[in-house]
Amino acid sequence: MSDATTPFIILVDDEEDLREPVAAYLGEQGLEVAEADGGAALDAILARRVPALVVLDVTMPVEDGFSIARRLRASHPGIGIVMLTARRDVIDRVVGLEIGADDYMMKPFEPRELLARIRSVLRRLGAEAAATAAASAESGTAVETIGEGGDYHREFWVPTSRGQIRVPVDTIEWIEAAKDYALLHTGDRSHMIRVTMTALEQGLDPEQMIRVHRSAFVRPKAVLQISAIGRHMALVLRSGATVRVGPRHWDEVRHRLKG
């Protein structure tokens, strides 16, 4: 049995052998879970009840998760979306975040980690709603996104389907950049922002974020250790992420992180 305070979520995955045990586990942990094997089944549930969050597989027949996520964002902008995928290309993560996903998990995954991420997104949505309401109540206050060439010493303002959210630089572990966008990785999620590498180089404080690769910056305080992976150097971060160091940056990274 559930009550009005029990978060209602929908788990969408065409793999029944994965979907059913995960749904059962999440239900045991205090969530109310409905199952759907694709976009049509999801739409049928949405017609009856709107969830707080949808867990959405990317690779499905008929309609893939990216298409479903776009529709969800257009029709239900206030719900959370956690995407699941076996794809490992950064472009897939970017697409998922760009179309409005709140978090992105790789398969295979531990149900406990999925539960933690669901709870994190639900908490964040509640906090963002409260912050937006408070900001709206302040007279004469406006928030602007920092544009190209801006000052990223303190924070980024990231546009989302629910308005802009503030991401302080001191919460970012590393930044993964490519072409005209970047992924800002905090300890528990990633944010996408449209920005060039040149703008990041000019706007970031080198004392806070050091260049470790032609397409990556790392916050020194987030580094737990320097590891060797074959002939390559990598940084192990507090979140467990591993970031490769480019050969041209080895000396600078060693100098900055020594001791």
Backbone hydrogen bonds in HBPLUS format (Angstrom, degrees):
<---DONOR---> <-ACCEPTOR-->    atom                        ^
c    i                          cat <-CA-CA->   ^        H-A-AA   ^      H-
h    n   atom  resd res      DA  || num        DHA   H-A  angle D-A-AA Bond
n    s   type  num  typ     dist DA aas  dist angle  dist       angle   num
A0006-THR N   A0003-ASP O   3.09 MM   3  5.50 161.4  2.12 113.7 119.6     1
A0032-GLU N   A0007-PRO O   2.95 MM  25  6.06 175.3  1.95 164.1 163.6     2
A0052-ALA N   A0008-PHE O   2.77 MM  44  5.65 160.8  1.81 160.4 166.0     3
A0009-ILE N   A0032-GLU O   2.84 MM  23  6.21 165.1  1.87 171.1 176.1     4
A0034-ALA N   A0009-ILE O   3.01 MM  25  6.45 153.9  2.08 150.7 159.0     5
A0010-ILE N   A0053-LEU O   3.12 MM  43  6.68 147.8  2.23 146.2 156.0     6
A0055-VAL N   A0010-ILE O   2.83 MM  45  6.17 162.8  1.86 159.6 165.6     7
A0011-LEU N   A0034-ALA O   2.87 MM  23  6.27 162.2  1.91 167.9 171.5     8
A0036-ALA N   A0011-LEU O   2.96 MM  25  6.17 149.0  2.05 159.7 154.8     9
A0012-VAL N   A0055-VAL O   2.77 MM  43  5.99 172.8  1.77 168.7 171.2    10
A0057-ASP N   A0012-VAL O   2.98 MM  45  6.13 154.4  2.04 158.7 166.8    11
A0013-ASP N   A0036-ALA O   3.03 MM  23  6.53 150.5  2.12 164.6 164.4    12
A0018-LEU N   A0015-GLU O   3.11 MM   3  5.51 141.0  2.27 107.8 118.2    13
A0019-ARG N   A0015-GLU O   2.83 MM   4  6.00 172.2  1.84 160.4 163.2    14
A0020-GLU N   A0016-GLU O   3.04 MM   4  5.81 174.2  2.04 148.3 150.0    15
A0022-VAL N   A0018-LEU O   3.32 MM   4  6.35 160.1  2.36 151.3 157.2    16
A0023-ALA N   A0019-ARG O   2.89 MM   4  6.00 161.9  1.92 153.9 159.4    17
A0024-ALA N   A0020-GLU O   2.94 MM   4  6.13 158.0  1.99 149.4 155.8    18
A0025-TYR N   A0021-PRO O   2.95 MM   4  6.14 157.4  2.00 144.1 149.9    19
A0026-LEU N   A0022-VAL O   2.95 MM   4  6.21 167.6  1.97 156.0 158.7    20
A0027-GLY N   A0023-ALA O   2.93 MM   4  6.10 152.6  2.01 146.1 154.1    21
A0028-GLU N   A0024-ALA O   3.01 MM   4  6.27 147.6  2.12 144.2 152.7    22
A0028-GLU N   A0025-TYR O   3.09 MM   3  5.09 118.5  2.48  94.6 109.7    23
A0029-GLN N   A0025-TYR O   3.16 MM   4  6.45 129.9  2.43 140.2 153.5    24
A0029-GLN N   A0026-LEU O   3.13 MM   3  5.07 135.2  2.34  93.2 105.8    25
A0031-LEU N   A0026-LEU O   3.23 MM   5  5.78 158.2  2.28 149.2 147.7    26
A0030-GLY N   A0027-GLY O   3.25 MM   3  5.48 160.3  2.29 111.3 111.5    27
A0042-LEU N   A0038-GLY O   3.04 MM   4  6.23 154.9  2.10 150.2 158.1    28
A0043-ASP N   A0039-GLY O   2.91 MM   4  6.13 159.8  1.95 149.7 154.7    29
A0044-ALA N   A0040-ALA O   3.10 MM   4  6.38 149.0  2.20 144.4 152.4    30
A0045-ILE N   A0041-ALA O   3.20 MM   4  6.53 150.8  2.29 144.0 150.7    31
A0045-ILE N   A0042-LEU O   3.07 MM   3  5.22 119.0  2.46  99.0 113.6    32
A0046-LEU N   A0042-LEU O   2.89 MM   4  6.18 164.1  1.91 157.6 162.6    33
A0047-ALA N   A0043-ASP O   3.01 MM   4  6.16 141.9  2.16 142.5 151.3    34
A0048-ARG N   A0045-ILE O   2.94 MM   3  5.38 145.0  2.07 109.6 119.9    35
A0049-ARG N   A0045-ILE O   2.90 MM   4  6.14 156.5  1.96 154.5 162.4    36
A0080-GLY N   A0052-ALA O   2.93 MM  28  6.24 170.5  1.93 138.7 140.9    37
A0054-VAL N   A0080-GLY O   2.82 MM  26  6.16 152.6  1.89 144.3 149.9    38
A0082-VAL N   A0054-VAL O   2.97 MM  28  6.36 162.8  2.00 154.6 159.3    39
A0056-LEU N   A0082-VAL O   2.79 MM  26  6.11 162.5  1.82 157.5 163.6    40
A0084-LEU N   A0056-LEU O   2.82 MM  28  5.95 153.0  1.89 138.7 141.2    41
A0058-VAL N   A0084-LEU O   2.84 MM  26  5.99 142.2  1.98 171.4 172.7    42
A0065-GLY N   A0058-VAL O   2.72 MM   7  3.91 175.5  1.72 127.4 128.9    43
A0063-GLU N   A0061-PRO O   2.73 MM   2  5.62 135.4  1.93 111.9  97.0    44
A0068-ILE N   A0064-ASP O   3.15 MM   4  6.49 162.4  2.18 151.9 157.2    45
A0069-ALA N   A0065-GLY O   2.82 MM   4  5.95 160.1  1.86 150.0 155.6    46
A0070-ARG N   A0066-PHE O   3.03 MM   4  6.30 155.7  2.09 147.8 153.7    47
A0071-ARG N   A0067-SER O   3.16 MM   4  6.47 159.1  2.20 147.6 152.7    48
A0072-LEU N   A0068-ILE O   2.87 MM   4  6.16 157.0  1.92 152.7 159.8    49
A0073-ARG N   A0069-ALA O   2.91 MM   4  6.13 162.2  1.94 153.3 157.2    50
A0074-ALA N   A0070-ARG O   3.11 MM   4  6.33 151.0  2.20 144.5 152.0    51
A0075-SER N   A0071-ARG O   2.94 MM   4  6.12 156.1  2.00 151.4 157.8    52
A0076-HIS N   A0072-LEU O   2.64 MM   4  5.31 157.1  1.69 150.3 156.6    53
A0079-ILE N   A0076-HIS O   3.37 MM   3  6.13 172.4  2.38 125.1 126.6    54
A0102-ASP N   A0081-ILE O   2.75 MM  21  5.32 152.1  1.83 143.1 152.9    55
A0103-ASP N   A0081-ILE O   3.31 MM  22  6.79 140.2  2.48 152.2 154.8    56
A0083-MET N   A0103-ASP O   3.03 MM  20  6.37 166.4  2.05 143.0 142.1    57
A0105-MET N   A0083-MET O   2.78 MM  22  6.14 170.3  1.79 167.9 169.8    58
A0085-THR N   A0105-MET O   3.05 MM  20  6.50 146.6  2.17 157.8 167.9    59
A0107-LYS N   A0085-THR O   2.68 MM  22  5.51 148.7  1.77 136.4 138.9    60
A0092-ASP N   A0089-ASP O   3.10 MM   3  5.56 135.7  2.30 108.2 118.5    61
A0094-VAL N   A0090-VAL O   2.92 MM   4  6.21 158.1  1.96 153.7 160.4    62
A0095-VAL N   A0091-ILE O   2.87 MM   4  6.09 161.4  1.91 146.8 151.6    63
A0096-GLY N   A0092-ASP O   3.00 MM   4  6.18 165.4  2.02 146.3 150.2    64
A0097-LEU N   A0093-ARG O   2.96 MM   4  6.21 162.1  2.00 151.3 155.7    65
A0098-GLU N   A0094-VAL O   2.70 MM   4  5.81 157.9  1.75 154.6 162.0    66
A0099-ILE N   A0095-VAL O   3.03 MM   4  6.16 153.2  2.10 152.5 157.0    67
A0101-ALA N   A0096-GLY O   2.99 MM   5  5.56 157.3  2.05 152.4 149.9    68
A0100-GLY N   A0097-LEU O   3.11 MM   3  5.22 155.0  2.18 101.8 109.4    69
A0113-GLU N   A0110-GLU O   2.91 MM   3  5.31 125.8  2.21 109.6 123.1    70
A0114-LEU N   A0110-GLU O   3.13 MM   4  6.55 158.6  2.17 154.1 160.5    71
A0115-LEU N   A0111-PRO O   2.89 MM   4  6.14 160.6  1.92 150.9 155.8    72
A0116-ALA N   A0112-ARG O   3.01 MM   4  6.26 157.3  2.06 142.7 148.6    73
A0117-ARG N   A0113-GLU O   2.92 MM   4  6.20 156.6  1.98 151.6 157.8    74
A0118-ILE N   A0114-LEU O   2.86 MM   4  6.10 157.5  1.91 153.7 160.2    75
A0119-ARG N   A0115-LEU O   2.95 MM   4  6.19 168.5  1.97 154.7 157.3    76
A0120-SER N   A0116-ALA O   2.91 MM   4  6.07 151.9  1.99 142.1 150.5    77
A0121-VAL N   A0117-ARG O   2.91 MM   4  6.13 161.3  1.95 150.7 154.4    78
A0122-LEU N   A0118-ILE O   2.97 MM   4  6.21 163.9  1.99 154.1 158.7    79
A0123-ARG N   A0119-ARG O   2.92 MM   4  6.12 158.1  1.97 148.6 154.4    80
A0124-ARG N   A0120-SER O   2.90 MM   4  6.08 158.1  1.95 146.9 153.6    81
A0125-LEU N   A0121-VAL O   2.83 MM   4  6.05 159.7  1.87 154.5 159.4    82
A0126-GLY N   A0122-LEU O   3.13 MM   4  6.31 157.3  2.19 143.1 148.8    83
A0127-ALA N   A0123-ARG O   2.91 MM   4  6.20 156.0  1.96 149.1 156.2    84
A0128-GLU N   A0124-ARG O   2.76 MM   4  5.95 160.7  1.80 155.4 160.5    85
A0129-ALA N   A0125-LEU O   2.98 MM   4  6.09 157.1  2.03 143.8 149.9    86
A0130-ALA N   A0126-GLY O   3.08 MM   4  6.29 154.9  2.15 141.9 148.6    87
A0131-ALA N   A0127-ALA O   2.85 MM   4  6.09 157.6  1.90 148.8 155.4    88
A0132-THR N   A0128-GLU O   2.84 MM   4  5.97 160.0  1.88 150.0 155.3    89
A0133-ALA N   A0129-ALA O   3.06 MM   4  6.19 156.8  2.11 141.8 148.0    90
A0134-ALA N   A0130-ALA O   2.96 MM   4  6.21 153.6  2.03 144.6 152.0    91
A0135-ALA N   A0131-ALA O   2.85 MM   4  6.06 159.4  1.89 151.0 156.5    92
A0136-SER N   A0132-THR O   2.96 MM   4  6.09 153.6  2.03 145.4 152.5    93
A0137-ALA N   A0133-ALA O   3.17 MM   4  6.35 134.8  2.39 135.2 146.3    94
A0137-ALA N   A0134-ALA O   3.13 MM   3  5.14 129.7  2.39  93.4 106.8    95
A0138-GLU N   A0135-ALA O   3.17 MM   3  5.34 149.6  2.27 101.8 110.6    96
A0150-GLY N   A0147-GLY O   2.94 MM   3  5.43 136.9  2.13 144.8 143.5    97
A0152-TYR N   A0203-GLY O   2.98 MM  51  4.96 149.5  2.08 108.2 116.2    98
A0169-VAL N   A0154-ARG O   2.84 MM  15  5.42 170.6  1.85 128.0 130.9    99
A0156-PHE N   A0167-VAL O   2.94 MM  11  5.13 150.7  2.03 129.3 138.6   100
A0167-VAL N   A0156-PHE O   2.80 MM  11  5.13 166.7  1.82 159.8 161.5   101
A0158-VAL N   A0165-ILE O   2.83 MM   7  5.31 164.2  1.86 161.4 159.2   102
A0165-ILE N   A0158-VAL O   2.92 MM   7  5.31 157.6  1.97 142.2 146.8   103
A0160-THR N   A0163-GLY O   2.91 MM   3  5.13 136.5  2.10 118.5 132.0   104
A0163-GLY N   A0160-THR O   3.12 MM   3  5.13 155.0  2.19 115.1 113.0   105
A0171-THR N   A0168-PRO O   3.05 MM   3  5.57 163.3  2.08 115.8 119.8   106
A0172-ILE N   A0169-VAL O   3.03 MM   3  5.27 159.2  2.08 110.8 117.5   107
A0173-GLU N   A0185-HIS O   2.74 MM  12  5.78 150.3  1.82 151.2 159.8   108
A0219-ARG N   A0173-GLU O   2.89 MM  46  5.36 168.3  1.90 153.2 151.7   109
A0174-TRP N   A0185-HIS O   3.38 MM  11  5.43 157.7  2.44 138.9 145.4   110
A0185-HIS N   A0174-TRP O   2.94 MM  11  5.43 162.4  1.97 174.1 178.5   111
A0175-ILE N   A0217-PHE O   2.82 MM  42  5.07 159.0  1.86 141.2 146.6   112
A0217-PHE N   A0175-ILE O   2.99 MM  42  5.07 151.3  2.08 139.2 147.5   113
A0176-GLU N   A0183-LEU O   2.97 MM   7  5.09 163.1  2.00 148.2 152.4   114
A0183-LEU N   A0176-GLU O   2.77 MM   7  5.09 162.0  1.80 146.8 152.3   115
A0177-ALA N   A0215-SER O   2.87 MM  38  4.96 165.3  1.89 138.6 142.7   116
A0178-ALA N   A0181-TYR O   3.05 MM   3  5.76 171.1  2.06 162.6 160.7   117
A0181-TYR N   A0178-ALA O   3.08 MM   3  5.76 161.0  2.11 138.5 144.5   118
A0195-VAL N   A0180-ASP O   3.00 MM  15  5.16 120.3  2.37 102.4 115.8   119
A0182-ALA N   A0193-ILE O   2.86 MM  11  5.54 142.9  2.00 155.6 167.6   120
A0193-ILE N   A0182-ALA O   3.02 MM  11  5.54 157.3  2.08 156.2 162.7   121
A0184-LEU N   A0191-HIS O   2.72 MM   7  5.02 164.7  1.74 153.4 157.8   122
A0191-HIS N   A0184-LEU O   2.95 MM   7  5.02 148.3  2.05 129.5 139.7   123
A0186-THR N   A0189-ARG O   2.90 MM   3  5.48 158.7  1.95 167.1 173.9   124
A0200-LEU N   A0196-THR O   3.08 MM   4  6.44 154.1  2.15 147.1 154.3   125
A0201-GLU N   A0197-MET O   2.88 MM   4  6.14 163.0  1.91 155.2 159.5   126
A0202-GLN N   A0198-THR O   3.02 MM   4  6.23 155.8  2.08 147.9 154.3   127
A0203-GLY N   A0199-ALA O   2.84 MM   4  5.85 145.5  1.96 143.6 153.3   128
A0204-LEU N   A0200-LEU O   2.88 MM   4  5.59 159.9  1.92 152.2 153.3   129
A0208-GLN N   A0205-ASP O   2.86 MM   3  5.38 147.3  1.96 116.8 126.5   130
A0209-MET N   A0205-ASP O   3.00 MM   4  6.21 163.2  2.03 160.5 166.0   131
A0210-ILE N   A0218-VAL O   2.83 MM   8  5.40 161.4  1.86 156.4 150.3   132
A0218-VAL N   A0210-ILE O   2.87 MM   8  5.40 153.8  1.94 146.7 153.6   133
A0212-VAL N   A0216-ALA O   3.08 MM   4  5.81 165.2  2.10 139.7 144.5   134
A0246-GLY N   A0212-VAL O   2.74 MM  34  6.13 157.2  1.79 149.7 157.8   135
A0216-ALA N   A0213-HIS O   3.34 MM   3  4.89 172.9  2.35 104.5 102.4   136
A0222-ALA N   A0219-ARG O   2.84 MM   3  5.51 160.1  1.88 125.5 132.3   137
A0223-VAL N   A0220-PRO O   3.11 MM   3  5.53 166.7  2.13 115.5 119.7   138
A0238-ARG N   A0222-ALA O   2.91 MM  16  5.62 139.5  2.08 154.9 166.1   139
A0224-LEU N   A0236-VAL O   2.75 MM  12  5.65 164.7  1.78 158.2 163.5   140
A0225-GLN N   A0236-VAL O   3.40 MM  11  5.39 155.8  2.47 137.5 142.0   141
A0236-VAL N   A0225-GLN O   2.93 MM  11  5.39 171.8  1.93 159.6 162.3   142
A0227-SER N   A0234-ALA O   2.75 MM   7  5.21 172.5  1.76 160.8 162.9   143
A0234-ALA N   A0227-SER O   2.83 MM   7  5.21 158.0  1.88 155.5 156.5   144
A0229-ILE N   A0232-HIS O   2.78 MM   3  5.06 161.0  1.82 142.0 148.2   145
A0232-HIS N   A0229-ILE O   2.95 MM   3  5.06 157.6  2.00 123.9 125.2   146
A0245-VAL N   A0233-MET O   2.83 MM  12  5.43 168.9  1.84 150.4 146.8   147
A0235-LEU N   A0243-VAL O   2.80 MM   8  5.16 162.3  1.83 144.8 149.0   148
A0243-VAL N   A0235-LEU O   2.92 MM   8  5.16 161.0  1.96 146.0 151.1   149
A0237-LEU N   A0241-ALA O   2.89 MM   4  5.35 173.8  1.89 166.0 167.5   150
A0240-GLY N   A0237-LEU O   2.91 MM   3  5.31 155.5  1.97 112.8 121.0   151
A0249-HIS N   A0246-GLY O   2.84 MM   3  5.43 157.9  1.89 122.8 130.3   152
A0250-TRP N   A0247-PRO O   3.28 MM   3  5.33 168.3  2.29 108.0 111.6   153
A0253-VAL N   A0249-HIS O   2.97 MM   4  6.08 165.7  1.99 159.5 163.9   154
A0254-ARG N   A0250-TRP O   2.89 MM   4  6.08 168.5  1.90 159.3 162.3   155
A0255-HIS N   A0251-ASP O   2.94 MM   4  6.09 160.2  1.98 147.8 153.8   156
A0256-ARG N   A0252-GLU O   2.92 MM   4  6.09 161.1  1.95 151.1 155.9   157
A0257-LEU N   A0253-VAL O   2.95 MM   4  6.00 148.5  2.05 149.0 157.2   158
A0258-LYS N   A0254-ARG O   2.94 MM   4  5.66 116.3  2.36 143.4 153.6   159
